[in-house]
Amino acid sequence: MTGLLKIYVVGGAVRDALLGLPVKDRDYVVVGATPDQMRVHGFLPMGRDFPVFLHPDTHEEYALARTERKTAPGYTGFSFHASPDVTLEQDLLRRDLTINSIAQDANGDLIDPYGGRADLEARIFRHVSAAFAEDPVRILRVARFAARFTEFSVADETLSLMQQMVTSGEVDALVPERVWQELSRGLMEAKPSRMFMVLRDAGALARILPEIAVLDSVPQPAQHHPENDTLVNVMLVIDAAAQQSASLAVRFAALVHDLGKGTTSPEQGPKHIAHEAGSVALVEALCERLKIPGEVRDLAVMAAREHGNVECALEMRADPLVRMLERCDVFRKPARFMDLLLACEYEARGRTGAEEKPFPQRAFLQTVLATVQSIAAGEIAAAVSANHPGKPAEAIGQAIRTARVASVEAVMVHKKADPHH
């Protein structure tokens, strides 16, 4: 059915195949065709203004070869020209990186007009043309690719162009939803720290994620963090989470748990008061600005507020422990609390020399949670109601908390008697 059309596989599918990686999705470019010809061959148009079609059988995307022209700031400020006279080379020229500008024809032959294969072998991210600077999303894409392809580096001329895009203000045209889309994808790559380092080197981190960029100038107490640098510590933390295949919510919580250290100092108050209160406010503002999904936001706020308490859990008394569990809404959402413990464990291990360090707080708090969950709250409520006509909610709540505190105290007594249990 498509024998009369000139069809090429392009982009990531070709790149990944050449790198020996699994190919998940294929993108196709059709040269020399019109929209009417595509419809005649059974392809289904996806939109009125964009020349992309769905294959009638595979439902894969086929785009007509096109050129584009910058018409306004930002990644949406383009007009497209698609016609039978647009060549494959012209279509490839508008792409971001040379390694993404290689095509393959139906015979398996490669078309590589911009040196993509050489840059693959050299492990280099290099822009195809000066048109790279017209789309600020490409800064985020290069940073995300750095997190995925950990042996690659950014070409000097490409980094310089990214810096110019920041200086010119082009990066400020990024919309929050697109920032989060690329950020979330980068966090799920093999080494997320490389994404943030590329953004920092380009000067874009301070414009896109100023709450994280400010950590670059904040020292850490050397006795707790051998790196003596808050941003370096946070990068180690998110890489530790990535090594354990943590969920997106846990990785994001690990990223933002210490944001308050960028705006507070030791003189402002004791540990777990000043910087953690600041962290909560900054995390909430960041999540609001980037329109981050609720379940990701909620865990991040909890980690910012509670990570110090989790770290000190072995020294806490029973009543504060129970109140922490209640703040974390563990009786309705225990799985989220387990994610909190994971984020805190990665925070503890994301330090030079601490990669294999035990984190007994996690097992201890899991035991505490199981213990308080075993309290028969319904039976306690029934007993209190029988003795207090009118079912006073305050008395019921206090009786349940008293039982929970007593159960935690029993756990702590048992732990002291058998510290290796």
TIDRENDREN-848644 format. One record per residue: y, x, z of N, C-alpha, C in turn. Coordinates in steps of 0.2 Angstrom, whole numbers, padded with zeros to 4 digits, always signed. Each point is the difference from the previous one (the first is absolute). Layout:
REM residues N
YXZYXZYXZ/...
//
This chain:
REM residues 421
-0006+0004+0000+0006-0004+0000+0006+0004+0000/+0000+0006+0003+0006+0004+0001+0000+0006-0005/-0005+0000-0005-0001+0006-0004+0006+0001-0005/+0004-0005-0001+0006+0001-0005+0006+0003+0004/+0000+0000+0007+0005+0002+0004-0001+0007+0002/+0006+0004+0001+0000+0007+0002+0001+0000+0008/-0006+0001+0003+0000-0001+0007-0002+0007+0004/+0004+0001+0005-0001+0007+0003+0000-0002+0008/-0004+0004+0003+0000+0000+0008+0005+0005+0002/+0004-0002+0005+0006+0005+0002+0000+0000+0007/+0004+0005+0002+0002+0000+0007-0006+0003+0005/+0000-0004+0006-0004+0002+0005-0008+0001-0001/-0002-0004-0005-0007+0000-0001-0002+0006-0004/+0004+0002-0004-0001+0007-0004+0001+0006+0005/+0005-0001+0004+0001+0006+0005-0006+0001+0004/-0002-0006+0003-0005+0001+0005-0007+0002-0003/-0001-0003-0006-0006+0003-0004+0000+0007-0001/+0006+0003-0002+0000+0007-0001+0000+0004+0007/+0001-0003+0005+0000+0003+0007-0007-0001+0003/-0005-0004-0004-0006-0001+0003-0001-0005+0005/+0006-0004+0001+0000-0005+0005-0002-0007-0003/-0003-0005+0005-0002-0006-0003+0006-0004-0003/-0001-0003-0005+0005-0004-0004+0000-0007+0002/+0005-0003+0004-0001-0007+0002+0003-0005-0005/+0006+0001-0002+0004-0004-0004+0002+0003-0007/+0000-0003-0005+0002+0003-0007+0006-0004-0002/+0005+0004-0003+0005-0003-0003+0000+0002-0007/+0002-0005-0005-0001+0001-0007+0007-0001-0003/+0001+0004-0005+0006-0001-0004-0002-0002-0008/+0003-0005-0002-0001-0002-0007+0006+0002-0005/-0002+0004-0005+0005+0003-0005+0000-0004-0006/+0006-0002-0003+0000-0003-0006-0001-0007-0001/+0000-0004+0006-0001-0007+0000+0006-0004+0002/-0001-0006-0001+0006-0005+0002-0004-0005+0005/+0005-0003+0004-0003-0005+0004-0004-0005-0003/+0002-0003-0006-0004-0005-0004-0007+0003-0002/+0000+0006-0002-0007+0003-0001-0004+0001+0006/+0003+0001+0005-0004+0000+0007-0003-0006+0001/+0004-0006-0001-0003-0006+0002-0005-0002-0005/+0000+0002-0007-0005-0002-0005-0006+0003+0002/+0000+0006+0004-0006+0003+0002-0003-0002+0007/+0004-0005+0002-0003-0004+0006+0003+0003+0007/+0005+0005-0001+0003+0002+0006+0005-0005+0003/+0000+0000+0007+0005-0005+0003+0006+0003+0003/+0006-0002-0002+0006+0003+0002+0001-0001+0008/+0003+0005+0003+0001-0001+0007+0007-0002+0002/+0005+0001-0004+0006-0002+0001+0005+0000-0006/+0005-0003+0000+0005-0001-0005+0003+0006-0002/+0002+0004+0005+0005+0006-0001-0004+0006+0000/-0006+0000+0001-0004+0007+0001-0006+0000-0005/+0000+0005-0004-0006+0000-0005-0007+0002+0002/-0002-0004+0005-0007+0002+0003-0004-0006-0001/-0007+0001-0002-0004-0005-0001-0007+0001+0004/-0003-0005+0001-0007+0000+0003-0006+0000-0005/-0004+0004+0000-0006+0000-0004-0004-0007+0001/-0002-0003-0005-0003-0007+0001-0007+0000+0003/-0003+0006+0000-0007+0001+0003+0001+0004+0007/+0003+0006+0000+0000+0004+0006+0006-0001+0004/+0005-0004-0002+0006-0001+0004+0004+0006+0002/-0002+0006-0004+0004+0006+0001+0007-0001-0003/+0005+0004+0002+0006+0000-0003+0001+0004-0006/+0003-0002-0005+0002+0003-0006+0007-0001-0001/+0004+0006-0001+0007+0000-0001+0002+0002-0007/+0004-0003-0003+0003+0002-0007+0004+0006+0002/-0001+0005-0005+0004+0006+0001+0007-0001+0000/+0004+0003+0004+0007-0002+0001+0004+0006+0002/+0007-0001-0001+0005+0004+0002+0004-0004+0005/+0004+0004+0004+0004-0004+0005+0007+0004+0000/+0005-0004+0002+0007+0002+0001+0003-0002+0007/+0003+0005+0003+0003-0002+0007+0006-0004-0001/+0000-0006+0003+0006-0004+0000+0004-0002+0006/-0004+0002+0006+0003-0001+0007-0003+0005+0005/+0003+0001+0006-0003+0004+0005-0007-0003+0002/-0004+0004+0003-0007-0003+0003-0005+0000-0005/-0006-0001+0002-0006+0000-0004-0001-0007-0004/+0004-0005+0001+0000-0006-0004+0005+0001-0006/+0005+0005+0000+0005+0000-0004-0002+0003-0007/-0004-0003-0004-0003+0002-0006+0000-0005-0005/+0001+0001-0006-0002-0004-0006-0005+0003-0004/-0005-0004-0002-0006+0003-0004+0000-0002-0007/-0002+0005-0004-0001-0002-0007-0007+0002-0002/-0003-0006-0003-0007+0001-0002-0001-0003-0007/-0002+0004-0004-0001-0002-0007-0005+0005-0004/-0002-0002-0005-0006+0004-0004+0002+0007-0002/+0007+0001+0000+0002+0007-0002+0001+0005+0006/-0002-0002+0006+0001+0004+0006-0007+0004+0000/+0001+0007+0000-0006+0004+0000-0003+0001+0007/-0006+0003+0000-0004+0001+0006+0004+0006+0004/+0003+0005-0004+0004+0005+0003+0006-0003+0003/+0003-0005-0003+0006-0003+0003-0002-0003+0007/-0005-0004+0000-0002-0003+0005-0002+0004+0006/-0004+0006-0001-0001+0005+0005+0006+0003+0003/+0005+0001-0004+0006+0003+0002+0004-0003+0005/-0001-0007+0001+0004-0003+0005-0004+0000+0007/-0006+0003+0000-0004+0000+0006+0003+0005+0005/-0003+0000+0006+0004+0004+0006-0002+0007-0001/-0007+0002+0001-0002+0007+0000-0005+0001-0006/+0000+0007-0001-0004+0002-0006-0007-0002+0001/-0003+0001+0006-0007-0002+0001-0001-0007-0001/+0005-0004+0000-0001-0007-0001+0001-0002-0007/+0002+0005-0004+0002-0001-0007-0005+0002-0005/-0006+0000+0001-0006+0001-0004-0003-0006-0002/-0002+0000-0007-0003-0006-0002-0007+0002-0003/-0004-0005-0001-0007+0001-0003-0002-0005-0005/-0002+0001-0006-0001-0005-0005-0007-0002+0001/-0002-0005-0005-0007-0003+0001-0005+0005-0002/+0001+0006-0003-0005+0005-0001-0001+0005+0006/+0005-0001+0005-0001+0005+0006+0005+0006-0001/+0004+0000-0006+0004+0006-0001+0007-0001+0004/+0002+0005+0003+0006+0000+0004+0007+0001-0004/+0005-0004+0002+0006+0001-0003+0005+0002+0006/+0002+0007-0001+0004+0003+0006+0006+0003-0002/+0005-0004-0002+0006+0004-0003+0005+0003+0005/-0001-0001+0006+0005+0003+0005-0003+0005+0005/-0006+0002-0001-0003+0005+0004-0003-0002+0006/-0003-0006+0000-0003-0003+0006-0006+0004+0002/-0004+0002-0004-0007+0003+0002+0002+0007+0003/+0005+0004-0003+0001+0006+0003+0003-0001+0007/+0004-0005+0001+0002-0001+0007-0005-0003+0005/-0005-0003-0003-0006-0002+0004-0003+0006+0003/-0001+0005-0005-0004+0006+0002+0004+0004+0004/+0007+0000+0000+0004+0004+0004+0002-0003+0007/-0003-0007+0000+0002-0004+0006+0007-0001+0001/+0004-0002-0005+0007-0001+0000+0002-0007-0001/+0005-0002+0004+0003-0007-0002+0006+0002-0004/+0001-0002-0006+0006+0002-0004+0002-0006-0004/+0007-0002+0000+0002-0006-0003+0000+0001-0008/-0001-0005-0003-0001+0000-0008+0007+0001-0003/+0005-0003+0002+0006+0001-0003+0006-0002+0005/+0006+0001-0002+0006-0002+0004+0000-0007+0002/-0003-0004-0003+0000-0007+0001-0004-0002+0007/-0003+0005+0003-0003+0000+0006+0005-0003+0005/+0006+0003-0001+0006-0001+0005+0002-0007+0000/-0002-0004-0005+0003-0007+0000-0004-0005+0004/-0005+0002+0003-0004-0004+0004-0002+0002+0007/+0004-0002+0005-0001+0003+0007-0007-0001+0003/-0004-0005-0002-0007+0000+0002-0004+0006-0001/+0002+0004-0005-0004+0005-0002+0000+0006+0005/+0006+0000+0004+0000+0004+0006-0006-0001+0005/+0000-0007+0001-0006-0002+0005-0007+0001-0003/+0000-0001-0007-0007+0001-0003-0002+0008+0000/+0005+0004-0001-0002+0007+0000-0002+0002+0007/+0004-0003+0005-0002+0002+0007-0007-0003+0002/-0001-0006-0003-0007-0003+0002-0006+0004-0004/+0002+0002-0006-0005+0004-0003-0002+0007+0004/+0005+0002+0003-0001+0006+0004-0004-0001+0006/+0000-0006+0003-0005-0002+0005-0007-0001-0002/-0001-0002-0007-0006-0001-0003-0003+0007-0002/+0004+0003-0004-0003+0006-0004+0003+0006+0005/-0004+0002+0005+0003+0005+0005+0001+0007-0003/-0003+0002-0006+0000+0006-0002+0006+0001-0005/+0003-0005-0002+0006+0000-0004+0007+0001+0003/+0004+0003-0004+0007+0002+0003+0005-0003-0005/+0006-0001+0002+0005-0003-0005+0004+0006-0003/+0000-0001-0007+0004+0005-0004+0007+0001+0003/+0002+0006+0000+0007+0001+0002+0005-0004-0003/+0000-0001-0007+0004-0004-0004+0000-0007+0002/-0006-0002+0001-0001-0007+0002+0003-0002+0007/-0001+0005+0005+0003-0001+0006+0007+0000+0000/+0003+0004-0004+0007+0001-0001+0003-0007-0003/-0004-0003-0005+0003-0006-0002-0001-0006+0005/-0005+0000+0004+0000-0005+0005+0006+0001+0005/+0001+0006+0002+0006+0002+0004+0007-0003-0003/+0000+0001-0007+0006-0003-0003+0000-0008+0000/-0005-0003+0000-0001-0007+0000+0003-0002+0007/-0002+0003+0005+0002-0001+0007+0008+0001+0000/+0002+0005-0002+0008+0002+0000+0004-0005-0004/-0003-0002-0005+0004-0005-0005+0000-0007+0003/-0005-0002+0005+0000-0006+0003-0005-0005-0003/-0004+0003-0005-0005-0004-0004-0005-0003+0005/-0002+0005+0005-0005-0002+0005+0002-0006+0004/+0006-0001+0001+0003-0006+0004-0002-0006-0003/-0002-0001-0006-0001-0006-0004-0007-0003+0002/-0004+0004+0003-0007-0002+0002+0001-0006+0004/-0005-0005-0001+0000-0006+0004-0005+0001+0005/+0001-0004+0006-0005+0001+0005-0007-0001-0001/-0002-0005-0004-0007-0002-0001-0003+0006-0004/+0004+0003-0005-0004+0005-0004-0001+0006+0004/+0005+0002+0005-0001+0005+0004-0006+0000+0005/-0001-0006+0002-0006-0002+0005-0006+0001-0005/+0000-0003-0006-0006+0000-0004-0002+0008-0001/+0004+0004-0002-0001+0007-0001-0002+0003+0006/+0004-0001+0006-0002+0003+0006-0006-0002+0003/-0002-0006-0001-0007-0002+0003-0005+0003-0004/+0001+0001-0006-0006+0003-0005+0000+0007+0002/+0005+0004+0001+0000+0007+0002-0003+0001+0007/+0001-0005+0004-0003+0001+0007-0007+0000+0000/-0003-0004-0005-0007+0000-0001-0004+0005-0004/+0004+0005-0002-0002+0006-0004-0003+0005+0005/-0003+0005-0003-0004+0005+0004+0004+0004+0005/+0006+0002-0002+0005+0004+0004+0007-0003+0000/+0001-0006+0004+0007-0003-0001+0006+0004+0002/-0001+0006+0004+0005+0004+0002+0004+0003-0006/-0004+0001-0006+0003+0003-0005+0005-0004-0004/-0001-0007+0001+0005-0005-0003+0007+0001+0003/+0000+0001+0007+0006+0000+0003+0003+0007-0001/-0004+0005+0000+0003+0007-0001+0003+0000-0007/-0003-0003-0005+0003+0000-0007+0007-0004+0000/+0000-0006+0004+0006-0004+0000+0005+0004+0004/-0002+0004+0005+0005+0004+0004+0003+0005-0005/-0004+0004-0003+0002+0005-0005+0005-0002-0005/-0001-0006-0002+0004-0003-0005+0006-0003+0002/+0001+0000+0007+0006-0003+0003+0000-0008+0001/-0006-0002-0002-0001-0008+0000-0002-0003+0006/-0003+0004+0005-0003-0003+0006+0006-0002+0004/+0006+0003+0000+0005-0002+0004+0004-0006-0002/-0001-0002-0007+0003-0006-0003-0005-0006+0000/-0006+0002+0000-0005-0006-0001-0003-0001+0007/-0001+0005+0004-0003-0001+0007+0004+0004+0005/+0006-0002+0001+0004+0005+0005-0003+0000+0007/-0003-0005+0002-0003+0000+0007-0005+0006+0001/-0004+0001-0006-0005+0006+0000+0003+0006-0001/+0005+0000-0005+0004+0007-0002+0003+0003+0006/+0003-0004+0005+0003+0003+0006-0004+0004+0004/-0007-0002+0000-0004+0004+0004-0001+0007-0002/+0002+0002-0006+0000+0007-0002+0004+0005+0004/+0005-0003+0004+0004+0005+0004-0001-0001+0007/-0006-0003+0002-0001-0002+0007-0005+0005+0003/+0001+0004+0004-0005+0005+0003-0005-0004+0005/-0006+0002+0001-0005-0002+0004-0001+0005+0006/-0001-0003+0006-0002+0005+0005-0006+0004-0002/+0000+0006+0000-0005+0005-0002-0007-0001+0004/+0001-0002+0006-0006-0001+0004-0004-0006-0002/+0003-0005-0003-0004-0006-0002-0001+0001-0008/+0004+0003-0004+0000+0000-0007+0001+0007-0002/-0005+0004-0002+0001+0007-0002+0004+0001-0006/+0000-0006-0004+0004+0001-0006+0008+0000+0001/+0002-0002+0006+0007+0000+0003+0004-0004-0005/-0002-0005-0004+0004-0003-0005-0003-0007+0000/+0004-0005+0001-0002-0007+0000-0003-0002-0007/+0003+0001-0005-0002-0002-0007-0007+0003-0002/+0000+0007+0002-0007+0003-0002-0005-0003+0004/+0001-0002+0007-0005-0003+0004-0002-0007-0003/+0005-0004-0002-0001-0007-0003-0005+0001-0007/+0002+0005-0004-0004+0001-0006-0007+0002+0002/-0001+0004+0005-0007+0002+0002-0004-0007+0003/+0004-0004+0003-0003-0006+0002-0002-0005-0005/+0004-0001-0005-0002-0004-0006-0006+0003-0004/+0000+0006+0000-0006+0004-0004-0006-0001+0004/+0001+0000+0007-0006-0001+0004-0003-0007-0001/+0004-0005+0000-0002-0007-0002-0003+0000-0006/+0003+0003-0005-0003+0000-0007-0007+0003+0000/-0001+0005+0003-0007+0004+0000-0005-0005+0003/+0002-0005+0004-0005-0004+0003+0000-0007-0003/+0003+0000-0006+0000-0006-0004+0003-0006+0003/+0005+0001+0004+0003-0006+0004+0003-0005-0005/+0001-0006+0003+0003-0005-0004+0008+0001-0001/+0003-0004-0005+0007+0001-0001+0004-0001+0006/-0002-0005+0004+0004-0002+0006+0000+0006+0005/-0006+0003+0001+0000+0005+0005+0003+0006-0003/+0000+0002-0006+0004+0006-0003+0007-0001+0001/+0003-0006-0002+0007-0002+0001+0002+0001+0007/-0004-0003+0005+0002+0001+0007+0000+0007+0002/-0005+0004-0003+0000+0007+0002+0006+0004-0003/+0003-0003-0005+0006+0003-0004+0006-0001+0005/+0001-0006+0002+0006-0002+0003+0000+0000+0008/-0005+0002+0003+0000-0002+0007+0005+0004+0004/+0002+0006-0003+0005+0004+0004+0007+0000-0003/+0002-0005-0004+0007+0000-0003+0005+0001+0005/+0000-0002+0006+0005+0000+0005+0002+0007+0002/-0005+0005-0001+0002+0007+0001+0006+0002-0004/+0001-0003-0006+0006+0002-0004+0006-0002+0002/+0001-0005+0005+0006-0002+0003+0001+0000+0007/-0005+0003+0004+0000+0001+0007-0001+0007+0002/+0002+0002+0006+0000+0007+0003-0004-0001+0006/-0002+0006+0003-0003+0000+0007+0004-0003+0005/+0007+0001-0001+0005-0001+0005+0001-0008+0001/-0003-0004-0005+0002-0007+0000-0005-0004+0005/-0005+0004+0002-0005-0004+0004-0007+0003+0000/-0004-0002+0005-0007+0003+0000-0004-0002-0006/-0005+0004-0001-0005-0001-0006-0002-0007+0001/-0002-0003-0006-0003-0007-0001+0006-0006+0002/+0006+0002+0001+0005-0005+0001+0005+0001-0006/+0004+0006+0000+0005+0000-0005-0002+0000-0007/-0005+0005-0002-0001+0000-0007-0005-0005-0002/-0004-0003+0004-0004-0006-0002+0004-0006-0001/+0005-0001+0004+0004-0006-0001+0004+0001-0007/+0002+0006-0001+0004+0001-0006-0005-0001-0006/-0006+0002+0001-0005+0000-0005-0001-0007-0002/-0001-0005+0005-0001-0007-0002+0005-0003-0004/+0007+0002+0002+0005-0003-0004+0000+0003-0007/-0001+0006-0001+0000+0003-0007-0006-0003-0004/-0006-0001+0003-0005-0002-0004+0001-0007-0002/+0003-0004+0004+0001-0007-0001+0005+0000-0006/+0006+0004+0000+0005+0000-0005-0003+0002-0007/-0004+0006+0001-0004+0002-0006-0004-0005-0004/-0004-0003+0004-0005-0006-0002+0004-0005-0003/+0006-0002+0003+0004-0006-0003+0003+0003-0007/+0002+0006+0000+0004+0002-0006-0005+0000-0006/-0006+0003+0001-0005+0001-0005-0005-0006-0001/+0002-0005+0004-0004-0007-0001-0008+0002+0001/-0001+0004+0005-0007+0002+0001-0004-0006+0003/-0007-0001-0002-0004-0006+0002+0000+0000+0008/-0001-0006+0002+0000-0001+0007-0005+0003+0004/-0006+0000-0002-0006+0004+0004+0001+0007+0000/+0003+0003-0005+0002+0007+0000+0006+0002+0005/+0005-0005+0000+0006+0001+0004-0002-0001+0007/-0004-0005+0002-0002-0001+0007-0004+0006+0003/-0004+0003-0003-0004+0006+0002+0005+0006+0001/+0004+0000-0005+0005+0006+0001+0005-0001+0006/+0002-0006+0001+0005-0001+0006-0004+0001+0006/-0006-0002+0000-0005+0001+0006-0001+0007+0002/-0001+0004-0006-0001+0007+0001+0006+0004+0003/+0006-0002-0003+0006+0003+0002+0001-0001+0007/-0001-0006+0003+0001-0002+0007-0005+0002+0005/-0006+0001-0003-0006+0001+0005-0003+0007+0000/+0001+0004-0005-0004+0006-0001+0001+0004+0006/+0005+0000+0003+0001+0004+0006-0004-0002+0006/-0001-0007+0001-0004-0003+0005-0007+0001-0002/-0002+0000-0006-0007+0001-0001-0002+0008+0001/+0005+0004-0001-0002+0007+0001+0000+0001+0008/+0003-0003+0004+0000+0000+0007-0005-0004+0004/-0004-0004-0004-0004-0005+0003-0004+0002+0005/-0003+0006+0000-0005+0002+0005+0004+0001+0007/+0006+0001+0000+0004+0001+0006+0004-0007+0002/-0001-0005-0004+0004-0006+0002-0004-0004+0005/+0004-0004+0004-0003-0005+0005-0003-0006-0004/-0004-0004+0003-0003-0006-0003+0005-0005-0002/+0005-0001+0004+0004-0006-0002+0004+0002-0006/+0003+0006-0001+0004+0002-0006-0005+0000-0006/-0006+0001+0001-0005+0000-0006-0001-0007-0002/-0001-0004+0005-0001-0007-0002+0006-0003-0004/+0006+0002+0003+0006-0003-0003+0001+0003-0007/-0002+0006-0002+0000+0003-0006-0005-0004-0005/-0006-0002+0002-0004-0004-0004+0003-0006-0001/+0003-0003+0004+0003-0007-0001+0006+0001-0005/+0004+0005+0001+0005+0001-0005-0003+0001-0007/-0005+0003-0001-0004+0001-0006-0004-0006-0003/+0000-0005+0004-0003-0007-0002-0007+0002-0002/-0004+0004+0005-0006+0002-0002-0005-0006+0001/+0001-0005+0003-0005-0006+0001+0000-0004-0006/+0005+0000-0004+0000-0004-0006-0001+0005-0006/+0002+0006+0000-0001+0005-0005-0002+0007+0002/-0007+0000+0002-0003+0006+0003+0000+0005-0006/-0002-0002-0006+0000+0005-0005+0006+0004-0001/+0006-0003+0000+0006+0004+0000+0001+0005+0005/-0002-0002+0006+0000+0005+0005-0004+0006-0001/-0006-0001-0003-0005+0005-0002+0004+0005-0005/+0004-0003-0005+0003+0004-0004+0006+0004+0003/+0003-0003+0005+0005+0004+0004-0003+0006+0003/-0006-0001+0003-0004+0006+0003-0001+0005-0006/-0002-0002-0006-0001+0005-0005+0006+0004-0002/+0006-0004+0000+0006+0003-0002+0002+0006+0005/-0001-0002+0006+0001+0004+0006-0004+0006+0000/-0006-0001-0002-0005+0006+0000+0002+0005-0005/+0002-0003-0006+0002+0005-0006+0007+0003+0002/+0004-0003+0004+0006+0003+0003-0002+0006+0004/-0005-0001+0004-0002+0006+0005-0003+0005-0004/-0004-0001-0005-0004+0005-0004+0005+0003-0005/+0005-0003-0002+0004+0002-0006+0005+0006+0003/-0003+0005+0003+0004+0005+0002-0004+0007-0001/+0003+0005-0001-0003+0006-0002-0005+0002+0006/-0006+0001-0002-0005+0002+0005-0003-0006+0004/+0002-0006-0001-0003-0005+0004-0004-0005-0004/-0002+0002-0006-0004-0004-0005-0006-0003+0003/-0003+0004+0004-0007-0002+0003+0001-0001+0008/+0006-0001+0002+0001-0001+0007-0002-0007+0002/-0004-0001+0006-0002-0006+0002+0006-0005+0001/-0001-0006-0001+0005-0005+0002-0003-0006+0004/-0001+0002+0007-0004-0005+0004+0003-0006+0001/+0007-0001-0001+0004-0006+0001-0003-0006-0004/-0002+0002-0006-0003-0005-0004-0006-0004+0003/-0005+0004+0001-0006-0003+0003+0002-0003+0007/+0004+0003+0004+0002-0003+0006+0003-0007-0001/+0005-0001-0004+0003-0006-0001-0004-0005-0004/-0005+0002-0004-0005-0005-0003-0004-0003+0006/-0002+0004+0005-0004-0002+0006+0005-0005+0004/+0006+0002+0001+0005-0004+0003+0000-0007-0003/+0001+0000-0007+0001-0006-0004-0006-0004+0001/-0006+0003-0001-0007-0004+0001+0000-0003+0007/+0002+0003+0005+0000-0002+0007+0004-0006+0001/+0006+0000-0002+0005-0006+0001-0002-0005-0005/-0003+0001-0006-0002-0006-0004-0006-0003+0003/-0003+0003+0005-0006-0004+0003+0002-0004+0006/+0006+0000+0002+0003-0004+0005+0000-0008-0003/-0003-0004+0004-0001-0007-0002+0007-0004+0002/+0004+0001-0005+0007-0003+0002+0000-0007+0000/-0005-0004-0004+0000-0007+0001-0003-0002+0007/-0004+0003+0003-0003-0002+0006+0005+0002+0006/+0004+0005-0001+0005+0001+0005+0006-0005-0001/+0002-0002-0006+0005-0005-0001-0003-0007+0003/-0006-0001-0001-0003-0007+0003+0000+0000+0008/-0002+0006+0003+0000+0001+0007+0007-0001+0003/+0005+0003-0003+0007+0000+0002+0003-0007-0001/-0002-0004-0005+0003-0006-0002-0003-0005+0006/-0007+0001+0002-0003-0004+0005+0004+0000+0006/+0003+0006+0002+0003+0001+0006+0007-0001+0000/+0003-0001-0006+0007-0001-0001+0001-0006-0006/+0000-0006+0003+0001-0006-0005+0007+0002-0004/-0001-0002-0006+0006+0001-0005-0001+0006-0004/-0005+0004+0001-0002+0006-0004+0006+0004-0001/+0002+0003+0006+0006+0005-0001-0002+0006-0004/+0004+0001-0006-0002+0005-0004+0001+0007+0003/+0006+0000+0004+0001+0007+0003-0006+0002+0005/-0002-0004+0004-0006+0001+0004-0006+0002-0004/-0001-0003-0005-0006+0001-0004+0001+0007-0003/+0005+0002-0003+0002+0006-0003-0001+0006+0005/+0003-0001+0006-0001+0005+0005-0007+0001+0002/-0004-0005+0001-0007+0000+0002-0004+0004-0005/+0001-0001-0007-0003+0003-0005+0002+0007+0000/+0006+0002+0001+0002+0007+0000-0003+0004+0006/+0000-0004+0005-0003+0004+0006-0007+0001-0001/-0004-0004-0003-0007+0001-0002+0000+0006-0005/+0004+0000-0004+0000+0005-0005+0001+0007+0003/+0006+0000+0004+0001+0007+0003-0005+0002+0005/-0004-0004+0003-0005+0001+0005-0006+0003-0005/-0001-0003-0006-0006+0003-0004+0002+0007-0002/+0006+0001-0002+0002+0007-0002+0000+0005+0005/+0002-0002+0006-0001+0004+0006-0007+0002+0001/-0005-0004-0001-0007+0001+0001-0002+0005-0006/+0003+0000-0006-0002+0005-0005+0003+0007+0002/+0006+0000+0003+0003+0006+0002-0004+0003+0006/-0002-0004+0004-0004+0003+0006-0007+0003-0003/-0003-0004-0005-0006+0003-0003+0001+0006-0003/+0006+0001-0004+0001+0006-0004+0001+0006+0005/+0004-0001+0005+0001+0005+0005-0007+0003+0003/-0004-0005+0001-0007+0002+0003-0004+0003-0005/+0001-0002-0006-0004+0004-0006+0005+0001-0006/+0004+0006+0001+0005+0001-0005-0003+0002-0007/-0007+0001-0001-0003+0002-0006-0003-0006-0003/+0001-0006+0003-0004-0006-0003+0004-0003-0006/
//
